[in-house]
Amino acid sequence: MSGTTRIWSPVDYARDGKQVDCLRLPISTDTSAYGWIPIPVIVLKNGDGPTALLIAGTHGDEYEGQVGLMRLSRRLKSDDLRGRVIILPSLNFPAVRAGRRVSPIDEGNLNRVYPGRAHGTATEMIAHYVTEALLPMADLVVDLHSGGRSLDYVPCALVRGGKTLAENDKMRDLLNVFGVPFAEFSDGTGGGGNTTLPAAAAHLGVPVITAELGGGATLRRAGSDLAEQGVLRLLKHVGILPSFEVPPPGPVRLMNCDSTDLFIYADSEGIFEPAVEIGEEVDEGQLAGLLHSIETPHNRPAEIIFRRRGLVACKRHLALTARGDCLYGLLEDVEPSLHLRG
């Protein structure tokens, strides 16, 4: 991989055993002309078998996945494996260290710059390394998120719809094994579209499960437990941990989020007073919340109304709100036969 990326590491991905080191992200500053920033990496390998790439810390203020993978890295031994596991608990290390969604170095959102650039910004270099060095080795990617500072999320998982029914069936099996309460298929047009990690992996035919496991820039034990246990179940399912004892998954409700009407945004600035919480079922026309103007406090607050029925998957965590901020995101039930197939 030399010559294709500026990030380097002494880790030998082909070597059996457990290696604990870091990726070196080159950085040049006033006080460190030829420096690098460490991105912790743990690699476990035992003979031939599938490779799982486990990622958290794409956004630095999302903690459930980070802690879940830290626990997993301490728990697993290479003798447990048949294949390889690559663990990156804090992929966007500059953002993790700063406790921010985006990098303090270049203001880059790592999940909006794929496939990245070898000679780009710090964030683009990380995306490029994942695309060029890690994804070609992977048979499965698990990308762990939460709502960060601005959102709260119910535990849920997301996959991109496949091009065939067989691919969709495989992704549905992975969702059921991962075992979060709610799961959705996506056509990839939402969020960052073709600039996300799942989009980069799709070009190589590598399945990706993205999970949202909490929010509010806090750490919820239930979310970190789901991260750890869900990943263990997936590793056993794909044959990497053939003899490992894992807890059974809970029931998974398959849903969709394929309309902008399922999202509620603020049309003005103010203080957001929510009327419902995450996990609640809501109806079309139901009151979602109030937006209190700080400039005209004597006026009645603006009423925010749901335009569709569904389940509240995410809710704005911060009260102070600007025009255009996302206040709610809903999921709706669909028939399995209607899941997106690309």
Phi and psi in degrees as a GROMACS rama.xvg file:
@    title "Ramachandran Plot"
@    xaxis  label "Phi"
@    yaxis  label "Psi"
@TYPE xy
-62.7207  141.029  SER-2
92.0197  -17.7523  GLY-3
-102.115  -13.1158  THR-4
-149.484  150.356  THR-5
-88.3439  -15.0184  ARG-6
-79.0308  138.831  ILE-7
-137.871  168.08  TRP-8
-160.988  147.647  SER-9
-74.5083  -6.28127  PRO-10
-63.4954  134.472  VAL-11
-106.078  104.14  ASP-12
-66.3254  -16.8408  TYR-13
-91.437  -5.54489  ALA-14
-89.5714  135.419  ARG-15
-70.172  153.42  ASP-16
112.061  -168.57  GLY-17
-115.443  124.759  LYS-18
-119.306  133.642  GLN-19
-124.696  113.73  VAL-20
-155.826  -146.524  ASP-21
-151.762  156.606  CYS-22
-82.0934  146.609  LEU-23
-104.416  110.111  ARG-24
-92.7094  110.501  LEU-25
-66.7224  139.75  PRO-26
-145.655  141.068  ILE-27
-125.693  117.92  SER-28
-129.932  177.153  THR-29
-57.8544  -35.4913  ASP-30
-103.786  -0.60142  THR-31
-152.006  86.1073  SER-32
-64.7856  -37.3229  ALA-33
-122.529  46.1097  TYR-34
-90.2325  176.778  GLY-35
-145.819  156.994  TRP-36
-108.249  131.923  ILE-37
-80.7567  135.931  PRO-38
-118.445  104.799  ILE-39
-56.9966  138.7  PRO-40
-140.901  138.909  VAL-41
-124.278  125.848  ILE-42
-122.929  128.139  VAL-43
-121.858  134.471  LEU-44
-145.953  142.175  LYS-45
-148.326  94.8043  ASN-46
69.3431  -161.993  GLY-47
-83.7132  151.276  ASP-48
156.749  -178.242  GLY-49
-67.237  161.806  PRO-50
-117.357  129.292  THR-51
-111.703  130.325  ALA-52
-105.813  116.81  LEU-53
-112.301  122.536  LEU-54
-128.534  137.401  ILE-55
-141.099  172.361  ALA-56
74.0011  19.2029  GLY-57
-57.5503  -39.9295  THR-58
-113.486  128.967  HIS-59
-70.4021  -17.7199  GLY-60
-101.308  25.4579  ASP-61
-120.443  112.512  GLU-62
-108.977  -22.78  TYR-63
-59.8244  -45.3856  GLU-64
-67.1291  -38.6032  GLY-65
-58.8509  -48.3606  GLN-66
-71.4991  -36.6591  VAL-67
-59.1228  -42.3989  GLY-68
-74.3687  -31.391  LEU-69
-60.4044  -46.2037  MET-70
-60.1291  -44.7031  ARG-71
-62.843  -40.1192  LEU-72
-64.6368  -30.9794  SER-73
-80.0462  -28.3975  ARG-74
-81.8287  -37.8096  ARG-75
-79.6567  144.367  LEU-76
-120.785  150.787  LYS-77
-61.4075  -30.8808  SER-78
-65.2636  -19.7846  ASP-79
-71.7776  -20.0209  ASP-80
-96.8143  157.57  LEU-81
-130.613  86.8166  ARG-82
132.237  -142.383  GLY-83
-144.479  142.321  ARG-84
-127.971  127.831  VAL-85
-113.873  119.924  ILE-86
-115.623  124.526  ILE-87
-125.357  90.1147  LEU-88
-70.9794  -19.7116  PRO-89
-141.149  67.0176  SER-90
-57.5771  -46.3225  LEU-91
-93.9666  72.3299  ASN-92
-57.5958  -39.7624  PHE-93
-58.1305  -39.7273  PRO-94
-71.0858  -37.4844  ALA-95
-62.6676  -47.2801  VAL-96
-60.8648  -35.69  ARG-97
-85.1628  -10.1059  ALA-98
66.122  36.2127  GLY-99
-122.599  156.864  ARG-100
-66.0335  -42.0624  ARG-101
-109.852  163.947  VAL-102
-71.3319  134.858  SER-103
-72.7771  -12.2809  PRO-104
-78.4677  -46.997  ILE-105
-132.797  8.43122  ASP-106
60.5711  23.6954  GLU-107
-83.9372  138.133  GLY-108
-94.9421  110.369  ASN-109
-58.6497  -31.5901  LEU-110
-89.3012  22.6864  ASN-111
-134.001  15.8522  ARG-112
-129.644  8.60135  VAL-113
-69.7518  144.86  TYR-114
-83.1352  6.88649  PRO-115
79.0285  -176.295  GLY-116
-141.458  137.669  ARG-117
-61.7653  -37.7832  ALA-118
-114.646  37.1293  HIS-119
-97.0759  -153.787  GLY-120
-71.1314  172.548  THR-121
-56.1529  -45.01  ALA-122
-66.3783  -40.3238  THR-123
-65.8242  -33.7978  GLU-124
-66.1667  -38.2164  MET-125
-63.8611  -47.9389  ILE-126
-59.4187  -39.9341  ALA-127
-64.3151  -42.1948  HIS-128
-62.6576  -44.0817  TYR-129
-59.7655  -44.797  VAL-130
-67.5408  -45.1445  THR-131
-89.2888  -32.8004  GLU-132
-103.397  -38.8774  ALA-133
-95.9787  -46.2034  LEU-134
-60.0993  -38.1731  LEU-135
-62.7494  -20.635  PRO-136
-86.1671  -16.7785  MET-137
-89.341  142.041  ALA-138
-104.094  -16.4438  ASP-139
-154.811  137.94  LEU-140
-122.599  133.412  VAL-141
-118.789  121.549  VAL-142
-118.251  107.96  ASP-143
-98.8053  126.852  LEU-144
-131.684  175.669  HIS-145
-149.66  -169.766  SER-146
-79.5512  -6.88794  GLY-147
65.1366  -157.816  GLY-148
-66.345  -31.2663  ARG-149
-96.9726  -15.8827  SER-150
-133.785  151.975  LEU-151
-108.866  140.362  ASP-152
-126.131  143.36  TYR-153
-71.1396  151.584  VAL-154
-61.7302  119.653  PRO-155
-151.425  163.587  CYS-156
-132.577  155.979  ALA-157
-136.84  136.457  LEU-158
-133.172  155.542  VAL-159
-83.3408  137.677  ARG-160
-62.4673  145.384  GLY-161
-83.5709  176.779  GLY-162
-87.922  -14.7447  LYS-163
-132.92  163.921  THR-164
-62.2517  -37.6444  LEU-165
-62.9088  -40.6741  ALA-166
-64.617  -40.5019  GLU-167
-64.5703  -39.7305  ASN-168
-62.0856  -40.1955  ASP-169
-63.4617  -43.7528  LYS-170
-66.055  -37.19  MET-171
-64.5777  -39.1076  ARG-172
-61.525  -42.6424  ASP-173
-62.7832  -40.4365  LEU-174
-62.4479  -43.3527  LEU-175
-66.2903  -35.4077  ASN-176
-70.5088  -42.6246  VAL-177
-58.4662  -44.4775  PHE-178
83.3131  31.1995  GLY-179
-84.9813  156.568  VAL-180
-60.5557  -33.8375  PRO-181
-128.664  141.335  PHE-182
-142.759  147.487  ALA-183
-139.201  151.078  GLU-184
-97.8316  146.985  PHE-185
-131.732  151.734  SER-186
-91.5297  0.655207  ASP-187
85.5248  2.34167  GLY-188
-86.1384  -18.2626  THR-189
-82.7103  176.157  GLY-190
56.5316  -123.13  GLY-191
-88.9931  2.33452  GLY-192
58.0986  -123.688  GLY-193
-86.2852  11.7425  ASN-194
-109.418  16.3953  THR-195
-102.041  166.876  THR-196
-58.8533  -47.228  LEU-197
-58.9698  -34.4505  PRO-198
-66.6169  -41.827  ALA-199
-64.1869  -39.9843  ALA-200
-69.3951  -33.8338  ALA-201
-61.114  -33.3124  ALA-202
-63.9186  -24.3907  HIS-203
-102.153  0.592532  LEU-204
73.3294  24.5096  GLY-205
-96.9675  123.897  VAL-206
-71.5764  140.569  PRO-207
-128.41  130.503  VAL-208
-106.871  122.61  ILE-209
-105.539  131.649  THR-210
-121.369  143.652  ALA-211
-114.171  122.691  GLU-212
-129.063  19.7027  LEU-213
158.533  -143.374  GLY-214
159.491  -170.07  GLY-215
71.3598  16.1815  GLY-216
56.2839  30.4871  ALA-217
-114.495  173.51  THR-218
-115.262  117.158  LEU-219
-106.285  123.509  ARG-220
-59.3967  -36.8986  ARG-221
-59.7384  -37.3461  ALA-222
-70.9758  -42.8266  GLY-223
-68.9526  -32.9896  SER-224
-64.6925  -43.0507  ASP-225
-62.0087  -39.9187  LEU-226
-59.7116  -51.4721  ALA-227
-64.3847  -49.9142  GLU-228
-70.4602  -38.6077  GLN-229
-63.9734  -41.2136  GLY-230
-65.2997  -42.3344  VAL-231
-58.9208  -42.2725  LEU-232
-62.7115  -41.2854  ARG-233
-65.4554  -41.3712  LEU-234
-62.7526  -38.0416  LEU-235
-69.5737  -40.4041  LYS-236
-60.3798  -39.2961  HIS-237
-89.5494  1.65464  VAL-238
94.8857  5.61145  GLY-239
-78.9267  -33.5639  ILE-240
-119.223  69.7293  LEU-241
-64.0285  -30.5951  PRO-242
-111.104  9.01709  SER-243
-79.2482  136.127  PHE-244
-82.0729  124.221  GLU-245
-128.405  148.327  VAL-246
-69.9771  146.844  PRO-247
-68.2058  151.158  PRO-248
-75.4341  155.438  PRO-249
-83.1421  176.444  GLY-250
-65.8285  145.415  PRO-251
-120.028  126.7  VAL-252
-99.1403  114.775  ARG-253
-81.2109  129.535  LEU-254
-141.189  179.172  MET-255
-137.68  159.764  ASN-256
-143.064  69.8515  CYS-257
-109.916  20.2961  ASP-258
-141.221  139.883  SER-259
-65.4794  -18.7325  THR-260
-68.0237  -14.7092  ASP-261
-83.0454  -4.41492  LEU-262
-111.451  140.854  PHE-263
-115.387  126.531  ILE-264
-118.932  154.436  TYR-265
-76.7996  131.616  ALA-266
-91.9775  -6.85892  ASP-267
-153.65  171.604  SER-268
-90.0226  161.247  GLU-269
158.136  -165.324  GLY-270
-100.774  121.519  ILE-271
-86.9988  122.887  PHE-272
-112.526  102.049  GLU-273
-71.5593  147.931  PRO-274
-104.062  -16.4661  ALA-275
-136.437  164.209  VAL-276
-115.321  166.222  GLU-277
-61.6045  144.063  ILE-278
90.6367  -10.41  GLY-279
-82.6115  148.868  GLU-280
-89.4308  135.164  GLU-281
-128.738  161.068  VAL-282
-111.953  157.908  ASP-283
-59.3873  133.438  GLU-284
87.5835  -5.7299  GLY-285
-74.3113  147.361  GLN-286
-65.7443  124.48  LEU-287
-93.8232  -32.2667  ALA-288
168.756  -176.875  GLY-289
-123.932  147.898  LEU-290
-120.568  111.079  LEU-291
-92.5807  122.578  HIS-292
-73.869  132.212  SER-293
-86.3053  -15.4032  ILE-294
-89.9862  -29.5516  GLU-295
-127.331  69.3405  THR-296
-64.1174  -17.4456  PRO-297
-80.3918  -14.6179  HIS-298
-80.8577  152.927  ASN-299
-63.6694  142.588  ARG-300
-65.9665  150.529  PRO-301
-73.9547  132.684  ALA-302
-85.8901  134.553  GLU-303
-108.349  128.59  ILE-304
-120.693  139.186  ILE-305
-71.8318  135.332  PHE-306
-94.842  -11.9358  ARG-307
-140.2  161.182  ARG-308
-87.7485  155.693  ARG-309
165.863  -168.078  GLY-310
-108.881  134.589  LEU-311
-74.4471  107.75  VAL-312
-87.3532  -37.1904  ALA-313
-143.831  153.829  CYS-314
-143.079  143.422  LYS-315
-59.9624  132.184  ARG-316
-88.8456  -33.5319  HIS-317
-84.7748  141.691  LEU-318
-79.9317  -45.2202  ALA-319
-70.373  126.72  LEU-320
-132.469  141.358  THR-321
-109.291  160.125  ALA-322
-59.6353  130.725  ARG-323
98.5856  -10.3261  GLY-324
-69.8594  141.881  ASP-325
-75.9898  128.492  CYS-326
-101.739  -39.1355  LEU-327
-146.212  152.36  TYR-328
-133.401  133.888  GLY-329
-110.17  155.544  LEU-330
-115.72  147.899  LEU-331
-128.831  150.651  GLU-332
-71.6014  145.182  ASP-333
-141.331  159.634  VAL-334
-71.9631  141.066  GLU-335
-53.4332  -32.8681  PRO-336
-68.8719  -14.9124  SER-337
-97.6317  1.6032  LEU-338
-61.229  144.393  HIS-339
-61.8717  139.539  LEU-340
-123.023  17.0061  ARG-341
